[in-house]
Every structure is written in structure tokens, then in C-alpha cells.
Amino acid sequence: MTLTVDGEAAGTRLDVLLVRHAGGMSRSAVARVIEAGTVRVDGVVARSSLLLRAGSVVCFTFPELPRTGPEAEEIALDFLHLDDAMAAVNKPAGMVVHPAKGNWKGTLAGALKWHLERSGGLSDVGGPTRPGIVHRLDRDTSGVIVVARSEEAHHALAKQFEERTTEKSYLAVTQGEPRFDRDEIDLPIGIHPYQRERMAVRRDHSTSRDAVTRFEVVERFRRAALLRVTPKTGRTHQIRVHLAAIGCPVLADSLYSGRGSVDRAFLGLRGDAAPIIARQALHAASLGIDHPVTRQRLLLAAPLPADIEALLAVLRAG
């Protein structure tokens, strides 16, 4: 199997990337395959710890891959843009972007395959488990995501993420209020030293990568704030890690705030004890990107989902 490293995966360890394409194999099993010398990057036998560069070609073979790609699933999607070269979708919270261990059903990739396979399909540059996928959103982050429908479009879109010419804007409701109305967080991010599913602010570590996030306060509430967040880099969990690092984690972020849902009492309000929101209050509100064929600048926008709107209504009511 051969795959090309896109801009979003640049800086990722080889073993971490291959786990995503390993059809459910564990990281240790993938490491054994790499140690056997059967994985090459740009024609050279590579080590597990190799940090990949955008554009590198990875060639590998895994024994008995149980799955080769997502099954087409009839799942409704909210298309923000659709043509022969690309598509943009308002991804709902709770949907995984592409298949991985434990998440083979209900993925965005499977839904896209059902909607588009009869009208040109999707790019296969990212490998069989990631058809059309150019960048990612976390499972419980909603909002704008773009996908490629041809090899040419895939490379053109991925290059923009790699060169940081896209304009990404998120809306986040935070637990606590930032000190400043506007600020920039410039802290390197790497894999958490003890919990591999988490990222953390880490300096001088082999997995550390530069990460810059800018934000402005849109609205302040009691014990919370609504921020417009602009990541200048695209590291895994970047916004979530950076906001937690300044003491204002995304509200209801189970990984970085310690709570996977919040109710009125948690916000210091009276009323119903039912959860107001049960997923991280983070939404990819807009994405500015050049069309891969026409080069026309597109501004793709996704309205706030109902759960975040309901959360804001409660906060505004006090």
C-alpha cells in the first residue's frame, strides 16, 4: 500500500500515521512491522520515530488487513459546497471523520462514499481508509470540513493546509474567562507523556511541534466565555490544548477539562439538573480556502449547531 503524507499529517511520527491505516492493528503490532524493515519512506527503510514531511511517500504492507476502507452508509449530510473537484460538509458532533479502530461505522468517510460514489467518487491519495480526507475535525467538534474528489484537487487543497494559506475560524465556549480580550498562544504541542490519547504542551521533545493559536473574546458570561479562535497551525487537539493551558478549557471537553457534560449548577445557575451540553463546545465556524481548480477564494461557513445555541441561550439568560 502507498500513501502520500498531506500537510495535516506533516510532523506526525511514522508509527502514529500507520496506526490510522492499519485496519485495527495495535500500535505495538505496527511497530513490529516497521522494525522488520518492510516500511519505506521515499524509498528508504524507516524507523518508527521518523517525523514525516508533507509530500513524502510511504510504502508499507500489513498482514491480513481486516478492512480496506469504509462501507458506504446512507447518512444525511449537510453539504456547504459540492462540485466535481471538492465538497464541503457541516460535520455534526459525534461523527468520526474516517474509520479507525473501534470506529468503523457512522463515519463521515462512509457517508460521503454513499453520497458521491455514483458521481465521481473521492480522491484515494490518503489511502483506502481515508477517501477524500484532506484535513480532520475531532469527533465531537462540529463544523466545516472539506474533502477532495480527485488526485489533483487533493494535492491542491493539502498544499494550502501545508503552507498555512487557509483561514480557519472556530467558535468555542470556555470554562472560565481569559484575562485578555485578544491574545496569541504560542506553545509547542506534543504527545502527552503518560496518556497517549492526549496531547500536551511539551518543549524539547521528539514529538513537539510549534503551535500558534489566536483568539478574541466575543462575549463574556458568568464562569464562561464565547471565543472566536484562529489557529495559525494545525496540530492535533491544538485549540483544546492551548485553551486548557491558559486555564480556560473548552466547556464539556472530557479530555482536557475533566467533564464531558455540564449542567446549570456547574455554571452557577439555578434550574433543571439535566445536561445543557454533552460534548466539547467547539465549532469550526468558517474556512477560507482557494478552489483547487478555479483558484477562486471560497468562504465556507457553518451555522452554530442547536446544542451550542442552547448553551449560549442559557448563559445569556444568567
N, C-alpha and C positions, 0 to 999 in steps of 0.2 A: 504494500500500500504506500502511496506517496501523497504528501500534503505540503502545501506552501504556508509558511508562517505569515499571518497577517499582522497589521500594525497593533491590533489589540493584544495579540499574544507575544509581541516583542518583549524580551526581558524575562519571559517565563522559563523556568527550568525544563529541560527536555523531559524528565520523567513525569513532571506535573502535566505537561501538554499531552503526553502519550496516554496517561490515565484517562483523559477525556475521550480518547478514541479507542479504548481497549475493550469495549463491549462488556464491561462489568468486571474485568480483571482488577485485582488489588494493586496498590502502588508497589508493594514488595514483589509481586509477580512480574510487573512491568520492569522493575529494576533488574530482576534476574535475566529477563530477555535482553535488556541493554548490556548487562555485564557479559553476556555471551557473545557480544560483538556483532549482533545482527541488525543493529540500527545505525544508519549513516545519515549525517547532516552535511549537505553539499558534497557528497561523495566520500566523506571521511568518517571512519568509525568514531562514535561519540560516547561520552560519559554521561551518566545520569544528571550530574550537576551543571551541565553546559547551559548557559543562558542564551536563549535563541535570539536571533536577529530577524527583523522583518525581511521577508523575501527569501529566507533560507528554505531549502527543500529537504524535507525529512522523509527518508525511505525506511520502512520497517515492515516486519511480518510477525504477526502474533499467532500462536497455535490456537486452532478451534475457536475463532471469534464467534460467539453465540449469536450476535446480531450485527447486521451490516448497515443499518440505518433505520430511521423512524418509519413506522407504518403510517399511511395516510389516514387521518382521522377527521370525521365531519364535525368540526368545532367552529362555531361562529367567530369571525374576526372582524374587527373594526379597521378597515383599510383607510389610511390617510392619503395614500398615493399608490397608483398601480399603472405600470406600463410594461413594455416588453423587456426593459433593461433592469428595472428595480421595483421594489414595493416598499411601502412604509406602513406599519401597523401600530395601533394604540394597544400595546400589550396589557392585558389585565393582570392585576396582582394575583399571585398564586400559580402562575403558569411558568414552568421551566422552559428556557429558550430551546435547548436541544437535548436529546437523550443522553443519559449518563446512568451510572449505577444507581438503582433504586428509583429511577425516574424515566421509564420507557413509554409511559402513556401520558396523554394530555399535554404534550409539548407543543410549543409554537412551531417547531420544525414539522411535526406531524400534521398540524392543522394547515400550514402553508402548502405542504405537499398535496393535501386533498383539494385545496382551492386552486392550485396553479399547475399541477402536473399535466393537465389536459390542454394547457395553453402556453407551453414552452418550458414549464418546469422551473428549476432553480439551479444556480451555479453549484458545481461539485468541487470547487477549488479547496474548500475547507475539509474535504473528506466526507465519507458516506454518512456519518452521524450528525454532520452539521451542514446540511444542504442550504446554500444561500447565506449562511450566517457570516456577517462581516464584523459585528460587534455584539456585545451582550448586555442584558439587564439582569440583575439578580431576580430570583423567583418572585419575591414579594415586593419588588419595585415595579410600578406601573409606568406606562407612557410610551413615548416614541422609540421605535426601533426600525432600522432599515435592513433590507435583505437584497442580495444580488440575484439576478435571473440569468446571467451569462458570465463566462470567464472574464471577458473584457470589463464588464461592469464591476465584477468583484474586485479586480485589481485596482480599478479607478477609485472605487469607494474606499477600499482598505488603505490606499495611499494617503487619502485625506485624513484618516484617523492617525496614521503613522506620522504624518507631517504636522498634525495638530492644526489643520485649517478648518476643521468643523467648529461649529458654535453650539455647544451643549448647555442647556439651561434646565435646572431642576427646581422643583419646589419641595421644601422639607419643613415639616413641623418638628420642632426640637423640644426635648425635655430640658427646661431651663432656658435662660436668655443669654445671648452673647453680650459681652461687655461693650463692644463697639457696634455701631450701625453698619459699618463696612469694614471688611478685613480680608487679609490673604493668609492662608495657612500653607506654609512651605515646610513640610516634614516628610522625610523618606518613609516608605512603607515596605514591609517585608512579611514573610510568613511568621505567624505567632510562634514563639519558642516552645510552647507546650501544647497548644491546641491547633492542629494542622488545618482545621476548617476555618480558622480565623486568620485575619491579617492584623498587623500591629505597626505602630511607629517604631522603626528599627534603623539604627545608624550603623554603618560599617559592618554589615552582614552580607553574606553572599547572595541573599535573596532581596536585599534592599534596593529599591528603585526610587528615583526622585519623584515627588508628587506635590502638585500645587493646586489648591482649591481657593477660589474667591467666593465671597458671599456678601449679601446685603440683607438687612432686616426689612421685611415688607410690613410686618405687623407684630406687635408685642402683646402678650396676654399674661395672665397670672400663671406663673410657673411654666410658661411655654412661649414659643415664638414661631412665626412663619418666615422662612428664609428663601430667597432666590439664590441658588447656588450654581456657580460656573466652574466646573473642573477644567483646568488647563492641561492636565494629563489624564490618562485613562487607566489607572491601576485598579486591581480587584478590590472591591468594597471601599474605594477611596473616600467618597463623601462620608460614608458611615464611620470609617476610622478617624478621619480628620475632625468631624464634629464631636465625636466622643473624646478626642484628645484635648479639645478646648473646654470640656465639661458640659457640652450641650449635645448629647447623643440624639439621634433620630428617635422620636417618640415611638414606643412599641417595637423597637428593634431588639428582638430576643437575643441576638448575638452580641450586641455592643452596648445595650442599655440595661440588660438583665430582665426585661419584661417584654413578653410577646403580645400583650394587650394592655389597654388602660381603661379605667372607668372614671366616673366623676370624682369619686373620693380621692383617687390618686392625684387628680388635678386640683384638689382643694375645693371641689364644688359639691353641692348637695344634689340629691336626686337618685334616679334609678341606678342600681348597682351593676347593671348589665354593661359589658364592654362597649366602649364608644368606637374603638378601632382595634382590630386583632391582627395587624401586620404593620411593618415599618411604614411610617407616614412619609414616604419618599416617592416622588413622581417625576419622571422625565418629561418635562412640560413642552420643550421645543428642541429642534435640531436644525441648524443651518448647514446645508451641505450642497455641493455642486452636483448637478445631474451627471451621471457617468458618461453619457453620450452627448447631450446638447451643451453641457458645461453651464447651463443656466443655474443660478443660485436658487435653491429651494429653501423655504422656511416651513418646516413641518411642525405642526402644533397639535397637542392632545389636551383636551379639557380635563380638569380635575375630576377624578372618579368620585362616585357618590359617597364612599366611606370617608375620604378626606374632607369633602364638602361638609358632611355631617359633623365631623370633628371640629372644623372651624366654626360651624354654627354654634356648637356648644361652648367653645372657648369665647366667642364674641358675646354670647348671652351672659357669660360670667356665672 
